[in-house]
Structure formats: structure tokens, C-alpha cells
Amino acid sequence: MDSALSDPHNGSAEAGGPANGKTRPPSTPEGIALAYGSLLLMALLPIFFGALRSVRCARGKIFSQEYINLLLSMYFFVLGILALSHTISPFMNKFFPVNFPNRQYQLLFTQGSGENKEEIINYEFDTKDLVCLGLSSIVGVWYLLRKHWIANNLFGLAFSLNGVELLHLNNVSTGCILLGGLFIYDVFWVFGTNVMVTVAKSFEAPIKLVFPQDLLEKGLEADNFAMLGLGDVVIPGIFIALLLRFDISLKKNTHTYFYTSFAAYIFGLGLTIFIMHIFKHAQPALLYLVPACIGFPILVALAKGEVTEMFSYEESSPKDPAAVTESKEGTEASASKGLEKKEK
């Protein structure tokens, strides 16, 4: 995943549009503000809803560990369709009529026989899921034929939301180590070399969120893009989702650490955009996001005297079905009560 935030400032040809050496007309302040605001909003949506859905996520995996790597090697077209279908399915279910003829299906692949029989894939789905898959395929064909930025963003948002929902850190220490390591990685590859930015601009795949700064002038055919790598969404997002689950484990019907880290992400990304716009140079977003997303929640934990609880929190192993069932029911009930209280 790319992890650099790029600024196509003042119509520069080397910042995201066709690299033909031609100078673009300067973007208007309104267009720049709209582009950056849209990137910020698109980054927040998958983190917020992915974190909420991670609480309710069944912890069993469709694929065993050795086959996950095989799945990751599939073409982005196929992955995008599947990710988008999984993303829109909960929302689309609300639009199906009550008398919709919904049938259940099961996709089962096994290897071996008898006592040595092992499940490789065991996936249950229904007619509604097939409808969502069909709609997602239309977006996939659109992206494949046009590489349009809206189709790119639909896939990018789907990848991000699924990543935040399904990739679980089991404790805060692991999350801090992960973010700390990627902090160094991001700074080196953006400031030390031009590899990260070059890949972001030249690789045509939904590995980044993009938004045109000249949308107000050219409409949907605009091509002067600001971009945000999916790594800058998913990596902090899975840490923020962990803090939401930690909030729920405290059983205080509050989401203090989640909202703190979410606000920290907004601050960090906003600071990234500000620095990038001032210095007219691509920035490693994790340089600003990691200190904010780790530092703010720790400061809150220090103030509340809950640092020990935070770093001793560890999720139960998914290998224990009883623990998973109990944990899932408890977190769902707590999350529902907390959200209802927030709404009131």
C-alpha cells in the first residue's frame, strides 16, 4: 500500500496528472479546499465505520492462513468487486422488499478425505449477496474500461473499510510497535527516495484515494489529482478500531479512547495537508498520524490513570469458540448501549 500524501500544487505536471511536461492552469482555492476536504472525509468514513463493524466481526476466517497469501495475489479487479460487494451488502439489505425470494448457498472446498479432510473454503451466501456482487461487477467493469477516479475511490474505500474491519491487532503494544516501524518506513521512502511518490503516480490500481482539484472547472473529467495512499487510512484505522474494542472492554458505556484517537487522526491528517501545501512537497502522512494517534490516547490514559489497563488489554484467541461467542455477544451489547446513549 502506498503511504504518501501527494499535492499536485499550482498545476504542476509532476504531481499526479499526465507527465507530459505541460504546465496546468493553477487550481482555484475553492477547488483545492474541496479536494483536500473530500480526501479527509473519505479517509474518515472507512476508519469510523470499519472500527464499528470490527466489534461485530465474526473472528473466524474464510481462508486458512496459508491460502491468504494466494488470495492477496489475485488481480485488483476481482478483489475490488469482492471488497465492494462485502461493503455494500449490509446497506443494500435494507432496500430489498420483505417478499424478496432469498435463497441460501454454500461454497465449500475441501482437501483430503476421511479423518484427514480439511476445509479450505467454507463460505455461505444468499441471493441478496449475489445481487450486490452483480452491482459491484458493474463498477469493476467501469473501472477496468475507464480507470475513472470515482470507480477507483469506490474500490479504495471498500479495501480500506474491509481492512479496518477484518485486520485485528490483539493488543496496544503490538499496535504501537507496528505504527512505530511503519513511521520510520514511511519517512525513509518518501523523504529518502522518490520511490513511494513515483509508484503512487504511475501505478494504475486502486491503492490510493484520489480527488481532483480542478473538479469545479472540468467536472467529472477533471484530472489534476490530490491523492492519499490506502496505507495512511488502514494502518492508523486498525489501531483506532483496537482502541474502540478496548473502550468496550472497560464496560463503562463510553468510547473515550476511540473518539480521542479519531480526533487525533483528523488532526494528524489535517496537519499533513497543511505542511504539504505550505512546502509544496509530498509528505509521509504517517510522520504526523502516528504520533497523534498513539500520543493522544496515551495522554488521556495517563490523565484517567488507565495506562496499565490499556497496555494489559488483550483480545481473546479466536481459536476458543466459547470465548469468541461470549466476547462477541458482550461487545455487541456494550456497543449498542454506548451508541444509543450517544444518540440520546
C-alpha positions in Angstrom: 0.0 0.0 0.0 1.2 3.4 -0.8 1.7 5.7 2.2 2.3 9.2 0.9 0.1 12.2 0.6 0.8 14.0 -2.7 0.0 17.5 -3.7 -0.5 18.5 -7.3 0.0 22.1 -6.4 -0.4 25.0 -8.8 -0.9 22.8 -11.8 2.5 21.1 -11.6 2.7 18.3 -14.2 4.7 16.0 -11.9 2.1 15.9 -9.2 -0.5 13.5 -10.3 -1.7 14.3 -13.9 -0.2 13.1 -17.2 3.6 13.6 -17.1 3.8 15.3 -20.4 5.8 18.3 -19.2 3.0 20.8 -19.8 2.0 23.3 -17.2 -1.6 23.1 -16.0 -3.6 26.2 -15.1 -3.4 26.9 -11.4 -6.2 25.3 -9.3 -8.6 27.7 -7.5 -8.5 27.9 -3.7 -12.1 26.5 -3.7 -11.1 23.5 -5.8 -8.1 22.8 -3.6 -10.2 23.1 -0.4 -12.8 20.8 -1.9 -10.2 18.2 -2.9 -8.5 18.2 0.5 -11.8 18.2 2.4 -13.0 15.3 0.3 -9.8 13.3 0.9 -10.2 13.9 4.7 -13.8 12.8 4.6 -13.0 9.7 2.5 -10.3 8.8 5.0 -12.6 9.2 8.0 -15.5 7.1 6.7 -13.8 3.7 6.4 -12.0 4.2 9.7 -15.2 5.1 11.6 -17.5 2.5 10.2 -14.8 -0.1 9.8 -14.0 0.3 13.5 -17.7 -0.1 14.4 -18.0 -3.2 12.2 -14.8 -4.7 13.7 -16.6 -5.0 17.0 -19.3 -7.2 15.4 -17.0 -9.0 13.1 -17.0 -12.8 13.4 -13.4 -13.7 14.1 -13.4 -16.9 12.0 -11.6 -16.7 8.7 -12.9 -17.9 5.3 -9.5 -18.9 4.3 -6.8 -20.7 6.3 -3.6 -18.8 6.9 -1.6 -20.4 4.0 -4.2 -19.5 1.5 -4.5 -15.8 2.4 -1.3 -15.1 0.6 -2.7 -16.7 -2.5 -5.8 -14.5 -2.2 -3.7 -11.4 -2.0 -2.0 -12.2 -5.3 -5.4 -12.1 -7.2 -6.0 -9.3 -9.6 -7.3 -5.9 -8.2 -10.3 -6.2 -10.4 -11.5 -9.3 -8.7 -10.5 -8.2 -5.3 -12.2 -4.8 -5.8 -15.5 -6.4 -6.8 -15.5 -8.7 -3.8 -14.5 -5.9 -1.4 -17.1 -3.6 -2.7 -19.8 -6.3 -2.6 -18.9 -7.1 1.1 -19.0 -3.4 1.9 -22.4 -2.5 0.4 -24.2 -5.7 1.4 -25.3 -4.6 4.9 -26.6 -1.3 3.4 -28.3 -3.0 0.4 -30.2 -5.4 2.6 -32.4 -2.5 3.8 -33.6 -1.9 0.3 -34.8 -5.4 -0.5 -38.6 -6.0 -0.2 -39.8 -8.3 2.5 -41.1 -10.8 -0.1 -37.8 -10.9 -2.0 -37.1 -14.6 -3.0 -33.9 -15.0 -1.0 -32.1 -18.4 -1.2 -29.1 -19.7 0.8 -26.0 -21.1 -0.9 -22.7 -22.5 0.4 -19.3 -22.6 -1.3 -17.3 -25.4 0.1 -13.8 -26.6 -0.9 -12.0 -29.4 0.9 -8.9 -31.4 0.5 -8.2 -34.9 1.7 -10.7 -37.5 2.8 -11.9 -39.2 6.0 -10.1 -38.0 9.1 -7.6 -36.1 7.0 -10.3 -34.0 5.4 -9.6 -30.3 5.7 -11.7 -27.3 4.8 -10.0 -24.8 2.5 -13.0 -22.5 1.8 -16.4 -22.6 3.6 -18.4 -19.6 2.6 -22.2 -19.1 3.0 -24.1 -16.5 0.9 -27.5 -15.8 -0.4 -29.4 -14.3 -3.3 -29.0 -10.8 -1.9 -25.2 -11.2 -1.8 -25.3 -12.2 -5.5 -27.2 -9.0 -6.3 -24.6 -7.0 -4.5 -21.9 -8.9 -6.4 -23.6 -8.0 -9.7 -23.7 -4.3 -8.8 -20.1 -4.4 -7.8 -19.2 -6.1 -11.0 -20.7 -3.1 -12.9 -18.3 -0.8 -11.0 -15.5 -3.2 -11.7 -16.1 -3.1 -15.5 -16.4 0.7 -15.3 -13.0 0.8 -13.6 -11.4 -1.7 -15.9 -12.5 0.2 -19.0 -12.2 3.8 -17.9 -9.9 3.9 -14.8 -12.2 6.7 -13.7 -11.4 8.3 -10.4 -14.8 7.7 -8.9 -14.6 3.9 -9.6 -11.0 4.0 -8.2 -12.3 5.6 -5.0 -15.2 3.1 -4.6 -12.7 0.3 -4.7 -10.2 2.1 -2.5 -12.9 2.9 0.2 -14.0 -0.7 0.0 -10.5 -2.0 0.5 -9.9 0.4 3.4 -13.2 -0.4 5.2 -12.6 -4.1 4.9 -9.1 -3.7 6.1 -10.1 -1.8 9.2 -12.9 -4.2 9.9 -11.1 -7.5 9.4 -7.4 -6.8 10.3 -7.3 -7.1 14.1 -4.5 -6.1 16.4 -4.7 -8.1 19.6 -3.1 -5.5 22.0 -2.0 -1.9 22.2 1.7 -2.8 22.5 1.7 -4.6 19.1 -0.1 -1.7 17.6 2.5 0.8 18.9 5.3 -1.3 17.5 3.6 -1.7 14.1 2.9 2.0 13.8 6.4 2.9 15.0 8.0 0.7 12.4 5.9 2.0 9.6 6.5 5.5 10.8 10.3 5.0 10.0 9.5 3.1 6.8 7.2 5.9 5.5 9.6 8.7 6.3 12.5 7.0 4.6 10.7 6.0 1.4 9.1 9.5 1.0 12.0 11.7 2.0 14.9 9.4 1.4 13.9 8.3 -2.1 11.3 9.1 -4.7 10.0 5.5 -5.0 6.8 6.0 -2.9 5.6 9.0 -4.8 6.6 7.6 -8.2 4.7 4.4 -7.6 1.6 6.4 -6.4 1.6 8.4 -9.6 2.4 5.7 -12.1 0.8 2.5 -10.8 -2.8 2.4 -12.0 -4.5 0.4 -9.3 -7.0 1.3 -6.5 -4.2 1.6 -3.9 -4.9 5.2 -3.2 -7.8 7.7 -2.8 -7.8 10.5 -5.3 -9.8 13.7 -5.7 -9.4 16.3 -8.5 -8.5 19.8 -7.5 -9.9 21.1 -10.8 -13.4 19.5 -10.3 -15.1 22.8 -10.3 -13.6 23.8 -13.6 -13.7 20.5 -15.5 -16.4 18.5 -13.7 -16.2 14.7 -13.6 -13.5 14.7 -16.3 -11.0 16.6 -14.1 -7.5 15.1 -14.0 -5.4 17.2 -11.6 -5.5 14.9 -8.6 -4.6 15.1 -4.9 -4.0 11.6 -3.6 -3.8 9.7 -0.3 -2.4 6.2 0.0 -4.6 3.5 1.5 -1.8 2.7 4.0 -2.5 6.1 5.6 -6.1 5.0 6.2 -5.8 1.3 7.0 -2.7 1.4 9.3 -4.0 4.0 11.7 -7.5 2.7 11.3 -6.8 -0.8 12.7 -5.2 0.9 15.7 -8.2 3.1 16.2 -10.5 0.1 15.9 -8.5 -1.7 18.6 -9.0 1.3 20.9 -12.7 1.1 20.3 -12.8 -2.5 21.3 -10.7 -1.6 24.4 -13.3 1.1 25.2 -16.0 -1.6 25.1 -13.9 -4.0 27.2 -13.9 -1.4 30.0 -17.7 -1.7 30.2 -18.2 2.0 31.0 -20.6 2.7 28.1 -18.1 5.3 26.8 -15.9 5.4 23.8 -13.3 7.9 25.1 -10.3 6.3 23.5 -12.0 5.8 20.2 -13.1 9.4 19.9 -9.8 10.7 21.1 -7.8 8.6 18.6 -10.4 9.5 15.8 -9.9 13.2 16.6 -6.2 12.7 16.7 -6.4 11.2 13.2 -8.3 14.2 11.9 -5.6 16.5 13.5 -2.7 14.5 12.0 -4.1 14.3 8.5 -5.1 18.0 8.6 -1.5 18.8 9.7 -0.1 16.6 6.9 -2.2 18.5 4.3 -1.2 21.9 5.8 2.5 21.1 5.8 2.3 19.6 2.3 0.5 22.7 0.9 3.0 25.1 2.5 6.2 23.3 1.4 4.7 22.1 -2.0 6.2 18.6 -1.5 4.7 15.1 -1.0 4.6 14.2 2.7 4.8 10.9 4.6 1.4 11.1 6.3 2.4 8.6 9.0 5.0 11.1 10.1 2.1 13.1 11.5 -0.5 10.5 12.0 1.5 8.0 14.2 2.5 10.5 16.9 -1.0 11.8 17.1 -2.9 8.5 17.1 -0.6 7.0 19.7 0.2 10.1 21.7 -3.3 11.5 22.3 -4.9 8.3 23.7 -1.8 7.7 25.9 -2.2 11.2 27.3 -5.8 10.5 28.0 -4.9 7.2 29.7 -2.4 9.0 31.9 -5.0 11.6 32.9 -7.5 8.8 33.8 -5.0 6.5 35.4 -5.7 3.7 32.9 -2.3 3.2 31.3 -1.9 -0.2 32.9 -5.3 -1.3 31.7 -4.6 -0.1 28.2 -1.3 -1.9 27.7 -2.5 -5.1 29.5 -5.6 -5.3 27.3 -5.5 -8.3 25.0 -8.3 -9.8 22.9 -9.2 -13.5 23.4 -7.9 -16.0 21.0 -10.3 -16.8 18.1 -9.4 -20.5 18.4 -11.7 -20.7 21.5 -15.3 -20.8 20.2 -16.8 -20.2 23.7 -14.6 -17.2 24.3 -15.4 -15.8 20.9 -19.1 -16.2 21.4 -19.1 -14.7 24.8 -16.8 -11.8 23.7 -18.9 -11.1 20.6 -22.2 -11.0 22.5 -20.7 -8.8 25.2 -19.1 -6.4 22.8 -22.2 -6.1 20.6 -24.4 -5.4 23.6 -22.0 -2.8 25.0 -21.5 -1.2 21.6 -25.3 -0.9 21.1 -25.8 0.6 24.5 -23.0 3.0 24.1 -24.2 4.2 20.7 -27.8 4.5 21.9 -26.6 6.6 24.8 -24.5 8.8 22.4 -27.5 9.3 20.1 -29.7 10.4 23.0 
